[in-house]
Amino acid sequence: MPWCEACDRFYTPSTLSTVGDCPEGHHVADAPDAGGLAQSDADGGESGEQKFRVPWHFWLLVAVLVVYLGYRLIQLINWLLG
C-alpha cells in the first residue's frame, strides 16, 4: 500500500491522483510490490538477489508458539512422571 509521510497514513491505489500523489497533494512513498519488497530494495545486493524482510509479528507468533509448546511439554513430562 502506498504510504504518505505528511499525512501519516496508507492509501489505496484508487484514491491516489494520476501522478501518484495523495488527495491532499503530498508525495506518496514507493509502495511495496507483490513480493513484499519496497521499490528501493528490489535492486538486490551484489549478487543480484532480492532481499525479503520478514514482518515482526511473524517472529512474535513464533516466540509465543515456542513458549506454548514448551509449557505443554512440561505438562506432558509431569503427567508421565506422576
N, C-alpha and C positions, 0 to 999 in steps of 0.2 A: 504494500500500500504506500502511496506517496505521502511524505511527511512534510509539513510546513513548520519550519523552526519559529517563525514570527508568531504564528497562531497557536503553536504548540499542540497540534492535533493532526490526525491522519485524515486523508481524503480518498474517496473512491475515484477511479479514473474518469467516471462520467461527470463528476462535479468540478473537474478542472477545466480551465479555459483551453482554447485550441492550441495555445503555445505551451501549455503545461503548468500554468500558474494557478494558485488557489483563488477562490472567489473574491478575496479581499485584495488581490493584486500582488501578493508576495511571491517570491521564488520558492518553488517546491523542490525538496531534495530528491535525488535519484531514488526510485523505487527498486526494491529487490526483484530479481527475475523469478521465474517459477522454481528454480533450484534453491532459493534462499540466499543467493549471493547478491550483494549490492553491486551496482554497475562499476564502481571503483575497484571492487575486489575481484571482479570477473576476469581481470587481466591475467591473474595467476602469478606464480613465482618464476624463478629462473628456469625451472623445468617445464613450465607451461601448465602445470596442474592447477585446478581451481581450488580455492580454499572454501571449506564449508564450516560454518560456525554452528555448533550445537546449542540450542536455546538453554538458558539457565534453569528453566523449570523442568526440563528433562532430567538434569542432574539432581534436582531436588526430589523428583519422583524416584529416581534410582536410590538415593540415600534413604528415603522413607521405606522403600521396599526392602532394603538390606536390614534396616532396624526391625521391621515387622517379621521378616523371615528368621532373623536371629532370635527374637523373642519366642517365636513358635518352635524353634529348635530347642531352646532351653525348656519349654513346656514339654516337648517330646522326651527329652532326657529325664526330666523329673517324673514323668508318667512311667517310663521304662524302669527307673530305679525304685520307685516306691509306689 
